[in-house]
């Protein structure tokens, strides 16, 4: 659910993300770009971005206003089960079947470099 309470976001086995109007219950937009099931979605606290994780082993960062994927993050070796965004909207954390967590900077300052880190959850 977006922080303003106006929209809900869902992922599907149809490889899409849907944005729904919470007041009317109607679909407002379908985002396409993943090649496999979308298994996890999150919305930044500022309501500007949607983050999605998929069976295609990628994380996508979508502009909620335009519906366009602004970045595709790669690094997992198996499907992604969970995504979350930190409260400052600067980092994404994801969990994957490959037993790693992935943290990275998300859009806002396009000139800033990505700092991708894979951290194993196994001893």
QUITA-V48273 format. One record per backbone hydrogen bond with DSSP energy under -0.5 kcal/mol. NH is the residue of the N-H (numbers start at 1). CO is the residue of the C=O. If there is no record, write none. Layout:
nh->(NH NH)
co->(CO CO)
This chain:
nh->(2 5 8 10 12 15 17 18 19 20 20 21 22 22 23 25 28 29 31 32 33 34 38 39 39 40 42 44 47 50 51 52 53 54 55 57 59 60 61 62 62 63 64 64 65 67 70 70 71 73 75 75 76 80 81 82 84 86 89 92 93 94 95 96 97 99 101 102 103 104 106 112 116 117 119 119 120 121)
co->(7 2 20 18 16 12 31 10 29 8 18 26 6 20 6 21 19 19 17 30 15 15 12 37 53 53 51 49 44 62 42 60 40 58 37 54 73 52 71 50 60 68 48 62 48 63 61 68 61 59 57 76 57 54 95 95 93 91 86 104 84 102 82 100 79 96 119 94 117 92 90 109 114 103 101 117 118 99)
